[in-house]
Amino acid sequence: MDFSFDWREALFFSISPLEIIFRGTVMYWALFLLFRFVVRRDIGSLGIADLLVIVIVADAAQNGMAGDGESVSDAVLLVITLVAWNRLIDLLAYHFPTFQRFAEAKRVMLVRDGAKLQENMRRESITDDELEAKYREQGVESLDEVKALYMEADGKVSVIKKK
């Protein structure tokens, strides 16, 4: 039995740190743009299909990000790069309203004064059944009680009841 361990291979970079940062940056932005502008946000939930997509995307993106990287240092630098981009986007969105409009989906009104806004529902791919389930979760029995209902940027629903 061979118990030898190659510390150099495990701990030192196996590819250029600059290449790791570049690959991480390109994949982060490609995935950010894909999820921000192409993938439909769900109405306040993460379903099994969503989780499956995340796992598959993570697996597919791993090769694009890591390349031939095999060491712990490669992985740590890649994770730091991804977290840094995520934090930078949060900071830019906080400090610059113009950037926030790009980085985050805006809230969408789905009901106004008890009437469904069908065009907004269609654009967000929200069915009548999904909408009804969400306002019932908020303790509202019928749309007649609703002054406004919004799908927020995070996919959750907020309801403003009539007085």
C-alpha positions in Angstrom: 0.0 0.0 0.0 1.4 3.4 -1.1 0.6 6.2 1.4 2.7 8.8 -0.4 1.1 12.2 -0.9 2.2 14.8 -3.4 1.9 18.1 -1.4 3.1 20.1 -4.4 0.4 18.8 -6.7 -2.3 19.3 -4.1 -1.4 22.8 -2.9 0.4 24.7 -5.6 -1.2 26.1 -8.8 -1.4 23.6 -11.6 -2.3 26.4 -14.1 -1.7 30.1 -14.3 -3.5 32.1 -11.6 -4.3 34.7 -14.2 -5.9 32.0 -16.4 -8.1 30.9 -13.4 -9.2 34.5 -12.8 -9.9 35.0 -16.5 -11.9 31.7 -16.8 -13.9 32.4 -13.6 -14.7 35.9 -14.8 -15.9 34.9 -18.2 -18.0 32.0 -16.8 -19.5 34.2 -14.1 -20.6 36.9 -16.5 -21.9 34.3 -19.0 -24.0 32.6 -16.3 -25.1 36.0 -14.8 -26.3 37.3 -18.1 -28.0 33.9 -18.9 -29.9 33.8 -15.6 -30.7 37.5 -15.5 -32.1 37.9 -19.0 -33.0 34.4 -20.3 -34.0 32.1 -17.5 -37.5 32.7 -16.2 -37.7 33.6 -12.5 -40.2 31.5 -10.7 -43.0 32.9 -8.6 -41.4 32.7 -5.2 -40.1 29.2 -5.1 -37.3 26.9 -6.1 -38.6 23.7 -7.6 -36.9 20.4 -8.3 -36.4 21.4 -11.9 -34.8 24.6 -10.9 -32.4 22.7 -8.6 -31.6 20.3 -11.4 -30.8 23.2 -13.7 -28.5 24.7 -11.1 -26.6 21.4 -10.6 -26.3 20.8 -14.4 -25.1 24.3 -15.1 -22.6 24.1 -12.2 -21.2 20.8 -13.6 -21.1 22.2 -17.2 -19.5 25.4 -16.1 -16.9 23.7 -14.0 -14.8 22.6 -17.0 -15.0 26.1 -18.5 -13.9 27.6 -15.3 -11.3 25.2 -14.0 -9.8 24.0 -17.3 -6.9 21.7 -16.3 -6.9 23.0 -12.8 -6.5 20.3 -10.2 -5.0 21.7 -7.0 -6.6 23.1 -4.0 -5.1 26.5 -4.8 -6.7 26.5 -8.2 -10.1 25.8 -6.7 -9.7 28.3 -3.9 -8.7 31.1 -6.3 -11.6 30.2 -8.6 -14.1 30.4 -5.7 -12.6 33.7 -4.6 -13.0 35.1 -8.1 -16.6 34.1 -8.3 -17.5 35.4 -4.9 -15.6 38.7 -5.6 -17.7 39.2 -8.8 -20.9 38.5 -6.9 -19.9 41.0 -4.1 -18.9 43.6 -6.6 -22.2 43.4 -8.4 -24.0 43.8 -5.1 -22.0 46.8 -4.2 -22.4 48.4 -7.7 -26.2 47.8 -7.5 -26.3 49.4 -4.1 -24.3 52.5 -5.0 -25.5 53.0 -8.6 -29.3 52.9 -9.3 -28.6 52.7 -13.0 -26.5 49.5 -12.5 -29.2 48.1 -10.2 -31.7 48.2 -13.0 -29.3 46.1 -15.1 -28.3 43.7 -12.3 -31.7 43.0 -10.8 -35.1 42.3 -12.3 -37.6 44.9 -11.4 -40.8 44.2 -9.6 -43.8 43.5 -11.9 -47.4 44.4 -11.0 -49.7 41.4 -11.7 -52.9 42.7 -10.2 -54.3 46.3 -10.0 -57.5 47.1 -8.2 -58.7 43.4 -8.3 -58.0 43.0 -12.0 -55.3 40.7 -13.4 -52.8 42.3 -15.7 -52.7 39.6 -18.3 -49.9 41.1 -20.4 -47.6 41.2 -17.3 -48.6 37.7 -16.3 -47.9 36.4 -19.8 -44.5 38.2 -20.0 -43.6 36.6 -16.6 -45.2 33.2 -17.6 -47.4 33.2 -14.5 -50.6 31.1 -14.8 -53.9 32.0 -13.2 -53.5 29.0 -10.9 -50.0 30.1 -9.7 -51.3 33.6 -9.1 -54.3 32.4 -7.1 -52.1 30.1 -5.0 -49.9 33.1 -4.2 -52.6 35.5 -3.1 -54.3 32.7 -1.0 -50.9 32.2 0.7 -51.1 35.8 1.7 -54.5 35.3 3.4 -56.5 36.8 0.5 -59.6 34.9 -0.6 -60.4 36.7 -3.8 -58.9 39.4 -6.1 -61.7 41.8 -5.1 -59.7 42.3 -1.8 -56.5 43.2 -3.7 -55.4 46.7 -4.4 -52.1 45.6 -5.9 -50.1 42.4 -6.2 -46.5 42.4 -7.3 -43.9 39.8 -8.2 -40.8 41.2 -6.6 -37.3 41.0 -8.0 -36.6 37.9 -6.0 -39.7 36.1 -7.3 -41.7 36.5 -4.1 -45.2 37.9 -4.2 -46.3 40.9 -2.2 -50.0 41.9 -1.8 -51.4 45.2 -0.9 -55.0 44.7 0.3 -57.8 47.2 -0.1 -58.8 49.0 3.0 
